[in-house]
């Protein structure tokens, strides 16, 4: 009887052995994963790690070059209705991730939701772009709300939580806002502009009055970004698309100082959330921007040479960029050469592959697949 029992026991043990082995494997695996800080390449890079091949995502990766975006776009007239519908915004954010497998998703929204939530209604008119009732004096700043209307922005934060819940393990989620200066250009000009007469002249003739508008934008941008982090954004990008129209001293006052203030305030509560700054067109001022704003990474436009980025900027910060979107649109051998040049120049430090500005609407999606293959080719 006893013998029988022990035979049964040992045969049970034999049966269990593969499971015990698998169990130990699992324990080892979990230990390795938990001692590695993160498996998200974008976060590792912004933490200062050099990765070859580099992580890749593209500005405006969700948008008009994708037929699946155009399908959803045709269901609404005003573009902002997409941003304020968290189910549609979630779906649009995920479209390029599913199609191309980027290393990061950027939440589908717009920098102009901020003035909209401050009470300066924004319309997107087809063939024109954004249209706002302009604010051009200190008195008119008083017509804005004291703080952003949270009911308006709530869907943006909901989209972030929904996207965060459905992203694969290696994909980082980026939240964003416009920098105070760039958002101010749209608020003062009343939309897109060529000459920037009103905003430049106001900033030159009445810097204190204009400074009130920037102060309001610093405060509301900080709140908007903090709420995005609370909803699940793991990285923040600050878009300063019109930094390049400022003189060096104006750049310091209207671009560097406001962005530094936003970064400082966010880092008080969220020191571990990396922030990327994109002062488009900054030229010689990129270096000072990297030193003085406190950002963890600098996104660089396509007018800057990758060699200079590698030799100068990358010594101070993680860099992101900077393929010309027109080269992506054309594709082929020009793109092959340019990608190889960018990779070679930036392989010795933390680098995120991106464009020097957003994807153009007529870009063939097949060129994006080809670009990703080139970037990931060791
Ligand atoms: O990158 C992404 O995929 C996320 C979504 C995103 C959009 N706008 C969607 C969008 C992001 C990050 C932005 C940022 C943004 N918005 C910037 C900074 C970056 C830049 O391009 O310089 C600026 C200046 C804006 C303001 C804005 N939004 C303008 C001037 C326009 C009209 C011009 C244009 O490109 O159509 C938009 C519209 C807009 N924002 C579209 C998208 C997909 C196209 C709207 C449409 O489908 O009709």
Boltz pocket constraint, residues with backbone or C-beta under 6 A from the ligand:
constraints:
  - pocket:
      binder: B
      contacts: [[A, 58], [A, 59], [A, 60], [A, 61], [A, 62], [A, 63], [A, 64], [A, 73], [A, 79], [A, 106], [A, 107], [A, 108], [A, 109], [A, 110], [A, 111], [A, 112], [A, 128], [A, 129], [A, 130], [A, 176], [A, 192], [A, 239], [A, 241], [A, 358]]
      max_distance: 6.0
